[in-house]
Amino acid sequence: MQKQEAEIKLILEGCRKNDRRAQEVLYRMLYKFTMSTAMRYSRDEMDAADILSHAFVRIFKYIHMFDESKGTIFSWVKRIVINEGLDHIKSRNRFMDNVEIETVAEPAIDNAALDRLNADEIMTMIQKLPPATHAVFVLYAVEGYKHKEIAEALGISEGTSKWHLSEARKTLQKNIAYVNTA
């Protein structure tokens, strides 16, 4: 563990000096982790690659601001990838600003039906959600954000965030039921 931490420190030092080899090593080391995060905010691999390219530009530009005493490189990089994913979604400007719902019924999803699906099938269903609904669902269900945080991050109201989450759940419930009856 200490050897890996020392290795990461050397790579980060190189990145801070704009050493292209160190940047490539960091990119390769973080690629799988960052791509899986970017895929949560994209509709396909091309969108995820776009998010990732913007994220790594930002990572290398601001690597000098990373502070090891405040967390790991993984948590810092994940935050950057998430922010790029949100920027990507916001750039599409497809949010419904005027939806206000205070209470949202929780649709029930049959756990046995979920057990018959693999993670890739579920991720594909999530990626097919409309962009805003997709973003809210991932932030809430995967990343653990609260509606207030989602609203601030996406520039929408809390009610709109709740509505998108409800729509995501309803759509996923229908899709899961359909797959299990087909």
MDTraj code that builds the backbone (N, CA, C; nanometers):
import mdtraj as md
import numpy as np

residues = "MET GLN LYS GLN GLU ALA GLU ILE LYS LEU ILE LEU GLU GLY CYS ARG LYS ASN ASP ARG ARG ALA GLN GLU VAL LEU TYR ARG MET LEU TYR LYS PHE THR MET SER THR ALA MET ARG TYR SER ARG ASP GLU MET ASP ALA ALA ASP ILE LEU SER HIS ALA PHE VAL ARG ILE PHE LYS TYR ILE HIS MET PHE ASP GLU SER LYS GLY THR ILE PHE SER TRP VAL LYS ARG ILE VAL ILE ASN GLU GLY LEU ASP HIS ILE LYS SER ARG ASN ARG PHE MET ASP ASN VAL GLU ILE GLU THR VAL ALA GLU PRO ALA ILE ASP ASN ALA ALA LEU ASP ARG LEU ASN ALA ASP GLU ILE MET THR MET ILE GLN LYS LEU PRO PRO ALA THR HIS ALA VAL PHE VAL LEU TYR ALA VAL GLU GLY TYR LYS HIS LYS GLU ILE ALA GLU ALA LEU GLY ILE SER GLU GLY THR SER LYS TRP HIS LEU SER GLU ALA ARG LYS THR LEU GLN LYS ASN ILE ALA TYR VAL ASN THR ALA".split()
xyz = np.array([
    [0.0824, -0.1191, 0.0000],
    [0.0000, 0.0000, 0.0000],
    [0.0868, 0.1255, 0.0000],
    [0.1914, 0.1265, 0.0838],
    [0.2791, 0.2435, 0.0897],
    [0.3540, 0.2620, -0.0421],
    [0.3882, 0.1503, -0.1068],
    [0.4572, 0.1587, -0.2358],
    [0.3657, 0.2251, -0.3394],
    [0.2373, 0.1870, -0.3405],
    [0.1423, 0.2455, -0.4345],
    [0.1240, 0.3949, -0.4062],
    [0.1147, 0.4317, -0.2785],
    [0.0991, 0.5728, -0.2424],
    [0.2210, 0.6539, -0.2854],
    [0.3399, 0.5987, -0.2675],
    [0.4626, 0.6665, -0.3093],
    [0.4665, 0.6809, -0.4613],
    [0.4213, 0.5776, -0.5305],
    [0.4176, 0.5803, -0.6763],
    [0.3209, 0.6889, -0.7249],
    [0.2050, 0.6966, -0.6620],
    [0.1065, 0.7983, -0.6990],
    [0.1618, 0.9389, -0.6735],
    [0.2334, 0.9571, -0.5619],
    [0.2939, 1.0880, -0.5327],
    [0.3925, 1.1289, -0.6418],
    [0.4734, 1.0336, -0.6876],
    [0.5687, 1.0627, -0.7956],
    [0.4965, 1.0998, -0.9253],
    [0.3902, 1.0273, -0.9556],
    [0.3125, 1.0560, -1.0765],
    [0.2520, 1.1956, -1.0667],
    [0.1966, 1.2282, -0.9510],
    [0.1356, 1.3605, -0.9323],
    [0.2390, 1.4719, -0.9419],
    [0.3574, 1.4483, -0.8866],
    [0.4645, 1.5477, -0.8977],
    [0.4990, 1.5720, -1.0440],
    [0.5066, 1.4637, -1.1200],
    [0.5341, 1.4767, -1.2627],
    [0.4235, 1.5527, -1.3349],
    [0.2997, 1.5239, -1.3012],
    [0.1864, 1.5939, -1.3633],
    [0.1892, 1.7421, -1.3302],
    [0.2284, 1.7755, -1.2077],
    [0.2366, 1.9169, -1.1680],
    [0.3445, 1.9905, -1.2469],
    [0.4415, 1.9160, -1.2985],
    [0.5492, 1.9749, -1.3796],
    [0.5181, 1.9644, -1.5290],
    [0.3941, 1.9285, -1.5613],
    [0.3494, 1.9114, -1.7000],
    [0.4281, 1.8049, -1.7757],
    [0.4737, 1.7035, -1.7050],
    [0.5441, 1.5915, -1.7661],
    [0.4417, 1.5041, -1.8372],
    [0.4511, 1.4974, -1.9702],
    [0.3534, 1.4229, -2.0514],
    [0.3515, 1.2745, -2.0170],
    [0.4648, 1.2188, -1.9843],
    [0.4678, 1.0759, -1.9476],
    [0.3913, 1.0511, -1.8178],
    [0.4095, 1.1375, -1.7212],
    [0.3376, 1.1246, -1.5943],
    [0.1873, 1.1426, -1.6169],
    [0.1515, 1.2357, -1.7043],
    [0.0104, 1.2571, -1.7351],
    [-0.0500, 1.1327, -1.8015],
    [0.0252, 1.0719, -1.8903],
    [-0.0229, 0.9499, -1.9558],
    [-0.0396, 0.8360, -1.8547],
    [0.0555, 0.8233, -1.7634],
    [0.0469, 0.7196, -1.6604],
    [-0.0756, 0.7422, -1.5724],
    [-0.0983, 0.8671, -1.5317],
    [-0.2150, 0.8984, -1.4494],
    [-0.3437, 0.8698, -1.5268],
    [-0.3462, 0.9095, -1.6528],
    [-0.4636, 0.8844, -1.7377],
    [-0.4927, 0.7344, -1.7463],
    [-0.3918, 0.6567, -1.7739],
    [-0.4108, 0.5108, -1.7847],
    [-0.4522, 0.4498, -1.6506],
    [-0.3952, 0.5006, -1.5437],
    [-0.4260, 0.4490, -1.4105],
    [-0.5724, 0.4769, -1.3736],
    [-0.6240, 0.5921, -1.4165],
    [-0.7582, 0.6345, -1.3777],
    [-0.8650, 0.6081, -1.4835],
    [-0.8256, 0.5614, -1.6004],
    [-0.9196, 0.5514, -1.7125],
    [-1.0444, 0.4691, -1.6809],
    [-1.0281, 0.3476, -1.6350],
    [-1.1439, 0.2600, -1.6109],
    [-1.2375, 0.3224, -1.5071],
    [-1.1802, 0.3723, -1.3995],
    [-1.2558, 0.4370, -1.2920],
    [-1.3320, 0.5586, -1.3445],
    [-1.2635, 0.6449, -1.4206],
    [-1.3263, 0.7673, -1.4682],
    [-1.4283, 0.7389, -1.5780],
    [-1.4004, 0.6412, -1.6622],
    [-1.4949, 0.6074, -1.7692],
    [-1.6248, 0.5526, -1.7098],
    [-1.6151, 0.4707, -1.6067],
    [-1.7376, 0.4183, -1.5464],
    [-1.8185, 0.5310, -1.4828],
    [-1.7518, 0.6310, -1.4265],
    [-1.8217, 0.7472, -1.3712],
    [-1.8846, 0.8288, -1.4836],
    [-1.8101, 0.8537, -1.5900],
    [-1.8607, 0.9327, -1.7027],
    [-1.9797, 0.8638, -1.7698],
    [-1.9777, 0.7320, -1.7753],
    [-2.0884, 0.6582, -1.8385],
    [-2.2197, 0.6814, -1.7653],
    [-2.2136, 0.7096, -1.6371],
    [-2.3361, 0.7362, -1.5614],
    [-2.4039, 0.8650, -1.6050],
    [-2.3281, 0.9551, -1.6646],
    [-2.3812, 1.0850, -1.7038],
    [-2.3949, 1.0996, -1.8549],
    [-2.3783, 0.9912, -1.9261],
    [-2.3829, 0.9973, -2.0715],
    [-2.4842, 0.8982, -2.1255],
    [-2.5138, 0.9134, -2.2518],
    [-2.6077, 0.8237, -2.3173],
    [-2.5348, 0.7095, -2.3891],
    [-2.4070, 0.7288, -2.4156],
    [-2.3297, 0.6251, -2.4831],
    [-2.1806, 0.6492, -2.4601],
    [-2.0989, 0.5618, -2.5146],
    [-1.9536, 0.5726, -2.4928],
    [-1.8939, 0.6979, -2.5554],
    [-1.9510, 0.7438, -2.6668],
    [-1.8978, 0.8659, -2.7292],
    [-1.9199, 0.9869, -2.6391],
    [-2.0397, 0.9972, -2.5803],
    [-2.0657, 1.1057, -2.4854],
    [-1.9728, 1.0948, -2.3649],
    [-1.9553, 0.9720, -2.3147],
    [-1.8676, 0.9515, -2.1993],
    [-1.7243, 0.9912, -2.2328],
    [-1.6790, 0.9568, -2.3523],
    [-1.5436, 0.9937, -2.3944],
    [-1.5289, 1.1453, -2.4024],
    [-1.6339, 1.2133, -2.4466],
    [-1.6334, 1.3596, -2.4520],
    [-1.6227, 1.4179, -2.3114],
    [-1.7034, 1.3640, -2.2205],
    [-1.6984, 1.4075, -2.0803],
    [-1.5586, 1.3850, -2.0243],
    [-1.5039, 1.2672, -2.0529],
    [-1.3722, 1.2306, -2.0013],
    [-1.2615, 1.3210, -2.0551],
    [-1.2680, 1.3532, -2.1832],
    [-1.1628, 1.4395, -2.2390],
    [-1.1654, 1.5770, -2.1732],
    [-1.2854, 1.6315, -2.1527],
    [-1.2960, 1.7610, -2.0848],
    [-1.2486, 1.7496, -1.9396],
    [-1.2828, 1.6396, -1.8755],
    [-1.2429, 1.6197, -1.7356],
    [-1.0910, 1.6132, -1.7231],
    [-1.0247, 1.5394, -1.8122],
    [-0.8797, 1.5277, -1.8008],
    [-0.8084, 1.6579, -1.8343],
    [-0.8642, 1.7372, -1.9222],
    [-0.8062, 1.8704, -1.9457],
    [-0.8102, 1.9494, -1.8153],
    [-0.9245, 1.9445, -1.7480],
    [-0.9395, 2.0159, -1.6206],
    [-0.8480, 1.9559, -1.5132],
    [-0.8394, 1.8245, -1.5084],
    [-0.7540, 1.7572, -1.4094],
    [-0.6096, 1.8041, -1.4247],
    [-0.5598, 1.8011, -1.5470],
    [-0.4194, 1.8394, -1.5681],
    [-0.3982, 1.9895, -1.5499],
    [-0.4984, 2.0690, -1.5811],
    [-0.4871, 2.2138, -1.5641],
    [-0.4813, 2.2524, -1.4155],
    [-0.5592, 2.1794, -1.3325],
    [-0.5707, 2.2161, -1.1915],
    [-0.5051, 2.1159, -1.0964],
    [-0.4203, 2.0280, -1.1485],
    [-0.3575, 1.9260, -1.0635],
    [-0.2776, 1.9893, -0.9502],
    [-0.2256, 2.1079, -0.9724],
    [-0.1495, 2.1766, -0.8675],
    [-0.2377, 2.2130, -0.7471],
    [-0.3700, 2.2132, -0.7658],
    [-0.4614, 2.2477, -0.6573],
    [-0.5030, 2.1248, -0.5748],
    [-0.4696, 2.0051, -0.6226],
    [-0.5053, 1.8850, -0.5480],
    [-0.4243, 1.8797, -0.4185],
    [-0.4952, 1.8577, -0.3088],
    [-0.4332, 1.8543, -0.1761],
    [-0.4550, 1.7159, -0.1156],
    [-0.3461, 1.6391, -0.1039],
    [-0.3538, 1.5023, -0.0507],
    [-0.4103, 1.4972, 0.0910],
    [-0.3955, 1.6050, 0.1662],
    [-0.4437, 1.6049, 0.3043],
    [-0.5962, 1.6134, 0.3125],
    [-0.6600, 1.6501, 0.2011],
    [-0.8056, 1.6641, 0.2009],
    [-0.8771, 1.5436, 0.1399],
    [-0.8036, 1.4483, 0.0868],
    [-0.8671, 1.3310, 0.0265],
    [-0.7767, 1.2646, -0.0742],
    [-0.8285, 1.1598, -0.1340],
    [-0.7493, 1.0844, -0.2321],
    [-0.7614, 1.1465, -0.3697],
    [-0.6684, 1.1093, -0.4555],
    [-0.6746, 1.1547, -0.5941],
    [-0.8021, 1.1017, -0.6597],
    [-0.8469, 0.9829, -0.6184],
    [-0.9671, 0.9240, -0.6769],
    [-1.0913, 1.0079, -0.6458],
    [-1.1053, 1.0533, -0.5226],
    [-1.2229, 1.1343, -0.4876],
    [-1.2175, 1.2702, -0.5570],
    [-1.0985, 1.3276, -0.5682],
    [-1.0831, 1.4568, -0.6347],
    [-1.1173, 1.4446, -0.7831],
    [-1.0652, 1.3411, -0.8468],
    [-1.0899, 1.3186, -0.9892],
    [-1.2378, 1.2862, -1.0130],
    [-1.2959, 1.2059, -0.9258],
    [-1.4379, 1.1710, -0.9412],
    [-1.5240, 1.2960, -0.9389],
    [-1.4959, 1.3883, -0.8487],
    [-1.5714, 1.5133, -0.8401],
    [-1.5605, 1.5901, -0.9712],
    [-1.4421, 1.5942, -1.0309],
    [-1.4230, 1.6652, -1.1577],
    [-1.5027, 1.5976, -1.2693],
    [-1.4980, 1.4657, -1.2757],
    [-1.5717, 1.3930, -1.3803],
    [-1.7224, 1.4148, -1.3634],
    [-1.7714, 1.4103, -1.2406],
    [-1.9140, 1.4345, -1.2157],
    [-1.9517, 1.5757, -1.2609],
    [-1.8702, 1.6748, -1.2253],
    [-1.8998, 1.8123, -1.2663],
    [-1.9005, 1.8268, -1.4183],
    [-1.8080, 1.7610, -1.4849],
    [-1.8060, 1.7647, -1.6320],
    [-1.9290, 1.6963, -1.6888],
    [-1.9699, 1.5859, -1.6269],
    [-2.0916, 1.5176, -1.6701],
    [-2.2140, 1.6074, -1.6557],
    [-2.2215, 1.6786, -1.5446],
    [-2.3329, 1.7704, -1.5229],
    [-2.3285, 1.8858, -1.6225],
    [-2.2101, 1.9384, -1.6480],
    [-2.1971, 2.0453, -1.7477],
    [-2.2414, 1.9962, -1.8854],
    [-2.2054, 1.8732, -1.9165],
    [-2.2429, 1.8126, -2.0451],
    [-2.3956, 1.8057, -2.0568],
    [-2.4597, 1.7622, -1.9495],
    [-2.6057, 1.7508, -1.9495],
    [-2.6695, 1.8893, -1.9583],
    [-2.6181, 1.9840, -1.8797],
    [-2.6750, 2.1193, -1.8817],
    [-2.6585, 2.1851, -2.0187],
    [-2.5506, 2.1530, -2.0881],
    [-2.5268, 2.2145, -2.2187],
    [-2.6330, 2.1738, -2.3210],
    [-2.6976, 2.0638, -2.2954],
    [-2.8046, 2.0197, -2.3856],
    [-2.9344, 2.0947, -2.3613],
    [-2.9419, 2.1627, -2.2466],
    [-3.0540, 2.2521, -2.2149],
    [-3.1905, 2.1873, -2.2366],
    [-3.2100, 2.0712, -2.1749],
    [-3.3364, 2.0001, -2.1920],
    [-3.4136, 1.9843, -2.0617],
    [-3.3907, 2.0693, -1.9668],
    [-3.4608, 2.0571, -1.8392],
    [-3.5977, 2.1221, -1.8458],
    [-3.6894, 2.0625, -1.7741],
    [-3.8240, 2.1190, -1.7622],
    [-3.8227, 2.2066, -1.6372],
    [-3.8170, 2.3384, -1.6565],
    [-3.8036, 2.4305, -1.5446],
    [-3.9326, 2.4550, -1.4668],
    [-4.0452, 2.4311, -1.5288],
    [-4.1690, 2.4712, -1.4645],
    [-4.2428, 2.3579, -1.3941],
    [-4.1810, 2.2465, -1.3728],
    [-4.2468, 2.1353, -1.3051],
    [-4.2231, 2.1488, -1.1558],
    [-4.3314, 2.1539, -1.0793],
    [-4.3226, 2.1630, -0.9336],
    [-4.4138, 2.0577, -0.8733],
    [-4.3569, 1.9624, -0.8060],
    [-4.4342, 1.8588, -0.7394],
    [-4.3771, 1.8439, -0.6001],
    [-4.4605, 1.8568, -0.5004],
    [-4.4134, 1.8477, -0.3628],
    [-4.4019, 1.7044, -0.3140],
    [-4.5018, 1.6219, -0.3434],
    [-4.4965, 1.4837, -0.2986],
    [-4.4975, 1.3932, -0.4195],
    [-4.4130, 1.2938, -0.4153],
    [-4.4000, 1.2024, -0.5263],
    [-4.4147, 1.0618, -0.4722],
    [-4.5066, 0.9874, -0.5309],
    [-4.5258, 0.8484, -0.4881],
    [-4.4092, 0.7641, -0.5370],
    [-4.3643, 0.6745, -0.4545],
    [-4.2535, 0.5868, -0.4892],
    [-4.3070, 0.4645, -0.5630],
    [-4.2735, 0.4465, -0.6904],
    [-4.3185, 0.3266, -0.7584],
    [-4.2435, 0.2045, -0.7051],
    [-4.3113, 0.0947, -0.7008],
    [-4.2495, -0.0278, -0.6491],
    [-4.1846, -0.1043, -0.7632],
    [-4.0656, -0.1548, -0.7380],
    [-3.9963, -0.2375, -0.8365],
    [-3.9782, -0.3745, -0.7749],
    [-4.0177, -0.4749, -0.8487],
    [-4.0093, -0.6126, -0.8031],
    [-3.8619, -0.6545, -0.7951],
    [-3.8146, -0.6852, -0.6745],
    [-3.6744, -0.7246, -0.6571],
    [-3.6406, -0.8523, -0.7319],
    [-3.7339, -0.9435, -0.7421],
    [-3.7089, -1.0672, -0.8169],
    [-3.6856, -1.0357, -0.9645],
    [-3.7577, -0.9368, -1.0157],
    [-3.7389, -0.8958, -1.1549],
    [-3.6001, -0.8363, -1.1743],
    [-3.5554, -0.7573, -1.0782],
    [-3.4208, -0.6992, -1.0858],
    [-3.3130, -0.8069, -1.0847],
    [-3.3352, -0.9109, -1.0074],
    [-3.2372, -1.0192, -0.9977],
    [-3.2147, -1.0889, -1.1310],
    [-3.3136, -1.0839, -1.2191],
    [-3.3018, -1.1510, -1.3489],
    [-3.2277, -1.0657, -1.4516],
    [-3.1976, -0.9409, -1.4162],
    [-3.1248, -0.8510, -1.5064],
    [-2.9803, -0.8390, -1.4613],
    [-2.8890, -0.8209, -1.5571],
    [-2.7509, -0.7958, -1.5165],
    [-2.7249, -0.6456, -1.5134],
    [-2.6127, -0.6073, -1.4593],
    [-2.5801, -0.4653, -1.4399],
    [-2.5771, -0.3891, -1.5720],
    [-2.5276, -0.4507, -1.6781],
    [-2.5226, -0.3827, -1.8077],
    [-2.6619, -0.3528, -1.8608],
    [-2.7560, -0.4457, -1.8419],
    [-2.8934, -0.4234, -1.8874],
    [-2.9579, -0.3088, -1.8101],
    [-2.9335, -0.3052, -1.6806],
    [-2.9894, -0.1975, -1.5983],
    [-2.9278, -0.0640, -1.6389],
    [-2.7949, -0.0612, -1.6596],
    [-2.7268, 0.0625, -1.6991],
    [-2.7782, 0.1117, -1.8348],
    [-2.8033, 0.0199, -1.9262],
    [-2.8569, 0.0585, -2.0569],
    [-2.9938, 0.1239, -2.0405],
    [-3.0776, 0.0683, -1.9536],
    [-3.2097, 0.1284, -1.9277],
    [-3.1948, 0.2683, -1.8696],
    [-3.1004, 0.2855, -1.7795],
    [-3.0781, 0.4165, -1.7178],
    [-3.0295, 0.5160, -1.8221],
    [-2.9392, 0.4726, -1.9092],
    [-2.8842, 0.5616, -2.0110],
    [-2.9881, 0.6046, -2.1134],
    [-3.0937, 0.5267, -2.1293],
    [-3.1983, 0.5606, -2.2267],
    [-3.3007, 0.6593, -2.1713],
    [-3.2909, 0.6928, -2.0449],
    [-3.3806, 0.7932, -1.9870],
    [-3.3533, 0.9282, -2.0521],
    [-3.4529, 1.0173, -2.0566],
    [-3.4266, 1.1527, -2.1072],
    [-3.3123, 1.2161, -2.0269],
    [-3.2327, 1.3038, -2.0886],
    [-3.1118, 1.3562, -2.0245],
    [-3.1303, 1.4105, -1.8828],
    [-3.2280, 1.4948, -1.8612],
    [-3.2460, 1.5529, -1.7277],
    [-3.2877, 1.4465, -1.6272],
    [-3.3771, 1.3598, -1.6685],
    [-3.4252, 1.2523, -1.5815],
    [-3.3105, 1.1579, -1.5485],
    [-3.2311, 1.1287, -1.6482],
    [-3.1126, 1.0445, -1.6318],
    [-3.0174, 1.1059, -1.5297],
    [-2.9901, 1.2356, -1.5444],
    [-2.8966, 1.3037, -1.4546],
    [-2.9465, 1.3023, -1.3106],
    [-3.0727, 1.3349, -1.2917],
    [-3.1287, 1.3381, -1.1564],
    [-3.1248, 1.1986, -1.0948],
    [-3.1625, 1.0976, -1.1716],
    [-3.1629, 0.9610, -1.1190],
    [-3.0225, 0.9190, -1.0750],
    [-2.9236, 0.9441, -1.1584],
    [-2.7860, 0.9047, -1.1246],
    [-2.7368, 0.9807, -1.0017],
    [-2.7611, 1.1095, -0.9982],
    [-2.7162, 1.1879, -0.8828],
    [-2.7830, 1.1415, -0.7542],
    [-2.9103, 1.1090, -0.7601],
    [-2.9840, 1.0691, -0.6403],
    [-2.9564, 0.9231, -0.6032],
    [-2.9784, 0.8337, -0.6973],
    [-2.9740, 0.6899, -0.6666],
    [-2.8325, 0.6326, -0.6632],
    [-2.7430, 0.6860, -0.7436],
    [-2.6077, 0.6301, -0.7518],
    [-2.5094, 0.7093, -0.6660],
    [-2.5125, 0.8413, -0.6803],
    [-2.4154, 0.9254, -0.6100],
    [-2.4600, 0.9646, -0.4691],
    [-2.5889, 0.9519, -0.4392],
    [-2.6371, 0.9796, -0.3048],
    [-2.6642, 1.1262, -0.2740],
    [-2.6819, 1.2081, -0.3774],
    [-2.7115, 1.3491, -0.3563],
    [-2.8535, 1.3644, -0.3030],
    [-2.8791, 1.4728, -0.2327],
    [-3.0124, 1.5111, -0.1877],
    [-3.0735, 1.6013, -0.2955],
    [-3.2071, 1.6146, -0.2949],
    [-3.2733, 1.6947, -0.3980],
    [-3.2250, 1.8400, -0.3981],
    [-3.1958, 1.8939, -0.2816],
    [-3.1463, 2.0320, -0.2749],
    [-3.0118, 2.0433, -0.3482],
    [-2.9234, 1.9462, -0.3272],
    [-2.7919, 1.9467, -0.3933],
    [-2.8070, 1.9296, -0.5446],
    [-2.8979, 1.8426, -0.5845],
    [-2.9227, 1.8198, -0.7277],
    [-2.9753, 1.9476, -0.7915],
    [-3.0698, 2.0103, -0.7251],
    [-3.1281, 2.1349, -0.7768],
    [-3.0200, 2.2408, -0.7974],
    [-2.9314, 2.2550, -0.7005],
    [-2.8229, 2.3526, -0.7121],
    [-2.7267, 2.3156, -0.8246],
    [-2.6915, 2.1873, -0.8329],
    [-2.5954, 2.1434, -0.9345],
    [-2.6493, 2.1592, -1.0760],
    [-2.7783, 2.1364, -1.0941],
    [-2.8367, 2.1397, -1.2280],
    [-2.9113, 2.2684, -1.2601],
    [-2.9253, 2.3563, -1.1612],
    [-2.9951, 2.4820, -1.1846],
    [-3.1453, 2.4635, -1.2039],
    [-3.2036, 2.3719, -1.1268],
    [-3.3471, 2.3457, -1.1327],
    [-3.4034, 2.3564, -0.9910],
    [-3.5339, 2.3490, -0.9786],
    [-3.5933, 2.3533, -0.8444],
    [-3.5902, 2.2136, -0.7820],
    [-3.6075, 2.2084, -0.6506],
    [-3.6134, 2.0793, -0.5818],
    [-3.7337, 1.9995, -0.6302],
    [-3.8447, 2.0664, -0.6541],
    [-3.9644, 1.9990, -0.7043],
    [-3.9406, 1.9351, -0.8398],
    [-3.8662, 2.0055, -0.9259],
    [-3.8338, 1.9508, -1.0574],
    [-3.7433, 1.8293, -1.0419],
    [-3.6506, 1.8354, -0.9488],
    [-3.5636, 1.7212, -0.9216],
    [-3.6463, 1.6009, -0.8774],
    [-3.7407, 1.6238, -0.7883],
    [-3.8272, 1.5150, -0.7395],
    [-3.9105, 1.4570, -0.8535],
    [-3.9597, 1.5437, -0.9403],
    [-4.0398, 1.4982, -1.0530],
    [-3.9563, 1.4092, -1.1450],
    [-3.8346, 1.4537, -1.1768],
    [-3.7474, 1.3742, -1.2640],
    [-3.7159, 1.2383, -1.2016],
    [-3.6926, 1.2366, -1.0714],
    [-3.6657, 1.1098, -1.0038],
    [-3.7866, 1.0172, -1.0134],
    [-3.9036, 1.0725, -0.9925],
    [-4.0261, 0.9937, -1.0021],
    [-4.0443, 0.9387, -1.1437],
    [-4.0192, 1.0232, -1.2431],
    [-4.0309, 0.9795, -1.3823],
    [-3.9300, 0.8688, -1.4140],
    [-3.8094, 0.8831, -1.3629],
    [-3.7069, 0.7802, -1.3853],
    [-3.7518, 0.6476, -1.3261],
    [-3.8005, 0.6528, -1.2056],
    [-3.8438, 0.5299, -1.1383],
    [-3.9603, 0.4645, -1.2125],
    [-4.0577, 0.5452, -1.2551],
    [-4.1718, 0.4896, -1.3284],
    [-4.1259, 0.4251, -1.4586],
    [-4.0402, 0.4949, -1.5317],
    [-3.9917, 0.4430, -1.6590],
    [-3.9119, 0.3154, -1.6391],
    [-3.8231, 0.3152, -1.5409],
    [-3.7429, 0.1958, -1.5141],
    [-3.8315, 0.0800, -1.4695],
    [-3.9307, 0.1089, -1.3880],
    [-4.0227, 0.0045, -1.3425],
    [-4.0937, -0.0581, -1.4629],
    [-4.1431, 0.0245, -1.5554],
    [-4.2104, -0.0269, -1.6746],
    [-4.1143, -0.1095, -1.7597],
    [-3.9925, -0.0590, -1.7783],
    [-3.8952, -0.1290, -1.8624],
    [-3.8548, -0.2627, -1.8004],
    [-3.8377, -0.2644, -1.6694],
    [-3.8004, -0.3891, -1.6007],
    [-3.9141, -0.4887, -1.6091],
    [-4.0367, -0.4426, -1.5901],
    [-4.1535, -0.5321, -1.6001],
    [-4.1652, -0.5867, -1.7431],
    [-4.1411, -0.5014, -1.8434],
    [-4.1492, -0.5428, -1.9826],
    [-4.0460, -0.6505, -2.0141],
    [-3.9227, -0.6284, -1.9722],
    [-3.8144, -0.7239, -1.9988],
    [-3.8463, -0.8589, -1.9350],
    [-3.9039, -0.8565, -1.8159],
    [-3.9312, -0.9811, -1.7454],
    [-4.0543, -1.0542, -1.7956],
    [-4.1391, -0.9854, -1.8762],
    [-4.2538, -1.0543, -1.9335],
    [-4.2267, -1.0983, -2.0747],
    [-4.1212, -1.0440, -2.1337],
    [-4.0888, -1.0766, -2.2732],
    [-4.0204, -1.2110, -2.2854],
])
top = md.Topology()
chain = top.add_chain()
for i, resn in enumerate(residues, 1):
    res = top.add_residue(resn, chain, resSeq=i)
    for name in ("N", "CA", "C"):
        top.add_atom(name, md.element.get_by_symbol(name[0]), res)
traj = md.Trajectory(xyz[None], top)
